[in-house]
Amino acid sequence: MKNQTLVLTQQQIAQKINRLAYQIYEDNIEEKEIIIAGIMKSGFIVAEKIAAVLKKISPLRIKLVGLTINKHSQHSVDATVSLTTAELTDKVVIVVDDVLNSGKTMMYSIRPFLNADIRKLRIVVLVDRNHKRYPVAADFVGLSLSTTLQEHVAVELGEKEEAVYLS
């Protein structure tokens, strides 16, 4: 088993989520409703946590949806979201993931929104590893973490003890 270094504790994750929610609210203070699309599975858990904070701190109506993508198949990279193009028209969409690594997953994840006439698209990640192979940058980042390509960032959410580890 590899050595793991604790990067974020449960309390620190909560603080990052809280700050991300405030940044999203400040960016969308004039809006009535926003769509938060979490990339399944861990990204959706982060999205749920952000949505919960936003509901407490703002009058925004939050529509939380899951974004499904097969991250491990090079041939099946279509992302799906449970909203129609009409439901996305003139809306603000916030795409959320746990870790932004090369940018590939995020590139494919925003694809369903390219055909809709949305007002604004923002990208939110809990951890940005800064290993971009694709031209994707997160608008709001919980933690920027410089790592080597050999290192792995593990985000454990929804368990008894939530944490982010580097191994």
Phi, psi and omega in degrees: 000135181286155174289140178244139175249126178289123181259316178225132174276173178301318179294319179294323176298314179300320178295318179296316179299316180300313181295319178299319179298317178296320178296318178297316179297314179300323180287340185232030186298334181273352184278156174264325184217143172228154177254125176250116182250111180264132178285122184297141358259313185296323178297326178291323178296317176299317179300318178300317181294318178296316180299320180298318179293316180301323179295330179280324190258352186218161175273004182301138168277130184248125172251111183262124179227155177264142175249120182254131178213142176272099184289342187258357180253124179284341185261337180243088185244021177282125175271145178234144177227149188276023179243148176276165177302321179296323179291339180269344185302129177062029180249158172268129181243130177246115178264128187238135172221165180281313183228133172256115183252270182275338183099352183296310180301317181295321178303312181288331182290331181276352182306316181299340183270349182288333180274350180262150178271070181281158180281318185200145177235130177234150179245131181233132176225148177287316181229128175251117183275349177063039176242057188288127168251343182239153184282068180236129175231139178281141177283324180226128186232132175289312181212127171268127186230116177276120182230169171273164179294336181280340182282155181236135175258122179249120177255118180252109181234153177079356177271182177300312180244116180270142182195164172239129182238151173245127179228000000 
